[in-house]
Amino acid sequence: MQTGLDHIILGINDLDRGVDWVEQWMGVRAVFGGVHPGRGTRNALLSLGPDSYLEIIAPDPQQTVPTWFKQVLALAEPRLIAWAVHTSDLTALAQKASAADIPIDGPHDGARTRPDGKLLSWKLFHLWDNRGGMLPFFIEWGRDSVHPSADAPAGCTLKSFRLQSPDVADLASACKMLAVEVAVEPGEKPLLLACIASPKGDVELTS
């Protein structure tokens, strides 16, 4: 079973403003990805290199209030709100979580239609206790789906992604049990921290 960082999620209450912000600071304009039917959100995407990407997520004006990532409604400025890990065998990873007495929600099937009409499909599961977004959700992409990093606008690279927590041991232990490799460092409060190399220089994102 292979795992790796799949994408980091930048939340904001207006997608167009989020896309403008990213372009201003990184020099690359994210492309509209699509909507999440029934979840109340839509997104724009930017490649961060092979197999990883940045997802800008915001409320979809054509849907009701978001049922997932509700915090975007209050975010006038973009913040990291979540991250995802891809796996080659979601079922096996779900079994591993259950064996470690880590309650999960799923696996569930997911899909969205891209602007070009092609369907992206995946399976995923969430942790019931993700430590306020410090722990990821897990995704396995459909065999016929093109990973978003492959055709989203390029030019940026994820230099580092790390977690900060007052309780390093607990967070690092949870990551290890879930087969997640990520740097965990001590800090006064829980934070997601990403450094992105861009045409305009290094950009730091945080939660």
C-alpha positions in Angstrom: 0.0 0.0 0.0 1.5 3.3 -1.1 0.5 6.7 0.3 1.5 10.3 -0.4 0.3 13.8 0.0 -2.4 14.4 -2.6 -3.5 18.0 -2.2 -3.8 20.8 0.3 -7.0 22.8 0.5 -7.1 26.6 0.7 -10.5 27.9 1.9 -12.1 31.2 1.2 -15.7 32.6 1.0 -15.4 33.7 -2.6 -13.8 31.5 -5.3 -12.9 34.4 -7.7 -11.2 36.3 -4.9 -9.3 33.2 -3.9 -8.1 32.7 -7.5 -7.1 36.3 -7.8 -5.2 36.1 -4.5 -3.2 33.0 -5.5 -2.3 34.6 -8.9 -1.2 37.8 -7.2 1.2 36.0 -4.8 2.2 33.0 -6.9 2.1 34.3 -10.5 0.0 31.4 -11.8 -3.8 31.5 -12.3 -5.7 28.5 -11.0 -8.3 27.0 -13.3 -11.9 26.3 -12.4 -12.2 22.7 -11.5 -16.0 22.2 -11.0 -18.7 21.9 -8.4 -19.3 19.4 -5.7 -23.0 18.5 -6.1 -24.8 18.2 -2.8 -21.9 19.6 -0.8 -22.4 23.2 -1.6 -18.9 24.0 -2.8 -16.9 24.6 -6.0 -13.2 24.7 -6.6 -10.2 25.9 -8.7 -7.0 24.0 -9.1 -3.3 24.5 -9.4 -0.6 21.9 -9.9 2.1 21.6 -7.2 4.2 19.1 -9.1 3.8 15.3 -9.8 0.8 13.8 -7.9 0.0 16.9 -5.8 -2.0 20.0 -6.2 -3.6 23.1 -4.5 -7.3 23.1 -4.3 -9.0 26.5 -3.7 -12.5 25.8 -2.3 -15.4 28.2 -1.7 -19.2 28.2 -1.5 -21.0 27.5 -4.7 -23.6 30.3 -5.2 -25.8 27.9 -7.1 -26.2 25.6 -4.1 -27.3 25.8 -0.5 -25.0 26.3 2.4 -22.0 24.0 2.3 -22.4 20.7 4.1 -18.6 20.1 4.1 -15.9 22.7 5.0 -18.6 25.0 6.4 -15.8 27.2 7.8 -15.2 28.7 4.3 -18.3 30.9 4.8 -16.4 32.9 7.4 -13.1 33.2 5.6 -12.7 36.6 4.0 -9.0 35.8 3.4 -7.6 32.4 2.2 -6.4 29.9 4.8 -5.4 26.3 4.7 -8.3 24.3 6.1 -7.5 20.6 5.2 -5.3 18.2 3.4 -5.6 14.9 1.7 -3.5 11.8 1.3 -3.8 9.5 -1.7 -3.5 5.7 -1.4 -3.3 2.8 -3.8 -5.6 0.8 -1.6 -8.2 2.7 0.3 -10.0 -0.4 1.6 -6.8 -1.7 3.2 -6.1 1.6 4.8 -9.6 1.8 6.1 -9.1 -1.7 7.6 -5.8 -0.5 9.2 -7.6 2.5 10.8 -10.3 0.2 12.2 -7.7 -2.2 13.6 -6.1 0.7 15.4 -9.5 1.7 16.8 -9.6 4.9 14.8 -13.2 5.7 13.8 -13.8 6.6 10.2 -16.6 7.8 8.0 -16.6 5.8 4.8 -15.3 4.8 2.4 -17.7 6.8 0.2 -17.7 7.2 -3.6 -17.3 10.7 -5.0 -17.3 12.4 -8.4 -17.5 15.7 -10.1 -17.7 16.7 -13.7 -14.9 18.8 -15.1 -15.6 21.9 -17.3 -14.6 19.8 -20.3 -17.3 17.3 -19.5 -15.0 14.5 -18.3 -15.9 12.8 -15.1 -13.5 12.6 -12.1 -14.2 9.8 -9.7 -12.7 8.7 -6.4 -13.3 6.9 -3.2 -12.5 8.5 0.2 -12.9 8.3 3.9 -12.7 10.8 6.7 -11.6 10.5 10.3 -14.4 11.2 12.8 -11.7 13.0 14.9 -9.3 14.7 12.5 -7.9 16.9 15.3 -9.5 20.0 13.9 -8.1 19.4 10.4 -4.7 18.5 11.5 -5.1 14.9 10.2 -5.9 14.3 6.6 -8.7 12.6 4.8 -7.8 9.8 2.4 -8.6 9.3 -1.3 -8.1 6.7 -4.0 -8.6 8.1 -7.5 -10.6 6.1 -10.1 -8.4 4.2 -12.6 -9.9 6.2 -15.5 -9.5 9.6 -13.8 -6.7 12.0 -14.7 -5.2 13.2 -11.5 -5.7 17.0 -11.2 -2.0 17.6 -10.8 -1.4 16.3 -14.4 -3.4 19.0 -16.2 -4.0 21.9 -13.7 -1.9 25.0 -14.5 1.8 24.4 -13.7 4.7 26.5 -12.5 4.5 26.0 -8.7 6.0 23.3 -6.6 5.3 22.2 -3.1 8.6 22.6 -1.2 7.4 21.5 2.2 4.3 20.6 4.1 4.3 20.2 7.9 2.2 20.2 11.0 2.7 22.2 14.1 1.2 21.1 17.4 1.5 21.5 21.2 1.2 17.7 21.4 3.8 16.5 18.9 3.9 12.9 20.2 0.1 12.3 19.9 -0.1 13.8 16.4 2.9 12.0 15.1 1.6 8.7 16.6 -1.7 9.1 14.8 0.0 9.9 11.5 2.2 6.8 11.9 -0.8 4.5 12.6 -2.4 5.8 9.4 0.7 5.3 7.2 1.1 9.1 6.8 4.6 10.5 6.5 4.6 14.2 7.4 6.9 16.4 9.5 5.4 17.3 12.9 7.0 20.1 14.9 6.2 21.7 18.3 4.3 24.9 18.4 1.9 26.9 20.7 -1.2 26.0 18.6 -2.1 23.5 15.9 -1.2 24.7 12.4 -1.0 23.5 8.9 2.1 25.0 7.2 3.0 24.8 3.5 5.8 26.4 1.5 5.2 26.7 -2.2 7.9 27.7 -4.7 6.3 29.9 -7.4 7.4 32.3 -10.2 7.1 35.1 -7.7 9.2 33.4 -5.1 8.4 31.2 -2.1 4.9 31.6 -0.6 4.0 30.4 2.9 0.5 29.2 3.5 -1.0 28.5 6.9 -4.2 27.6 8.6 
